[in-house]
Amino acid sequence: MKEMIKLAPVFKTMVWGGNRMRDYFGYEIPGENTGEAWVVSAHPQGDCLISEGRFAGKSLSWLWKNHRELFGNIEGEEFPLLVKFIDAREDLSIQVHPDDEYARVHENGARGKTECWYILDCEAEADIIVGHQAKSKEEMKQWMEENRWEDFLKVRPIRPGDFFQIPPGTVHAIRKGTLLIEIQQNSAITYRMYDYGRMPGGKLRELHIKQALDVVQCPHEDYAGKKQISHENGYDKTFLVSCPFYTVEKYDIWGTVMLEQKQPFLIVSVIDGEGMIDENPVKKGTCLILPDGYGTVCIKGELSLMAAHI
Ligand code: ZN
């Protein structure tokens, strides 16, 4: 049976969050500090509910446990990916993630985290932090102790359409005025290095300097992958990244396009425009999963979508 899995987002209130997702996606956000919408997630801290169809009301983690055939019977305790929209009204803390091996040993068997960002919208002067400029861990430690964050961090100007792959060990932070989509391993292990001395709720948030020093790649090396655009009949396909955890491509579609869903499952997030995916109306902010064996999918309209698979 050919049924797509439509999911309802889980919203996260964050000190740095804003209210842009209300107008941008038409979401009913819970407040003016909505930092994240977890749109495809089976994580215990935000397990999306299926919004329509025969599994309506069940969670994605339930579906993963009980209907693995929808995901090509692939192995694994947990659903492997997590997709979020992030609206940063303020700067996020500077952080770094461990890889699978470090997380397994030091975080009770948890997963590491590789993530990637595609900038949907940002203010004219917006920037982002990816990487650092220390030549050794000694230098890094010294700069951190001396609060020389401007020497240490690699700040890059951004524009809508920019893409960043963030492998484990990469120092990174989203900064104010940025709206993006994040596709990542299903993990919440984050080591916070610096929080601008902020005191949300009257106290400093915990830092994890030791773990951060353990896992940071030093010296930093920029991710070498490049975007590749192919112009097809009725659509452009932009290859963004392929790594051991996920492959991400962007489709810009005008008119009617037939595509084959050949993956164990395909996560589709509409990031612009509107149209139809088979008989389902979709618009900016709609996120769904095309399960195993879905076959040919007909996409109609003027829309852009991110397609992610393992
Ligand atoms: Zn991160």
Residues whose N, C-alpha, C, O or C-beta is under 5 A from the ligand:
A	BS01	ZN	none
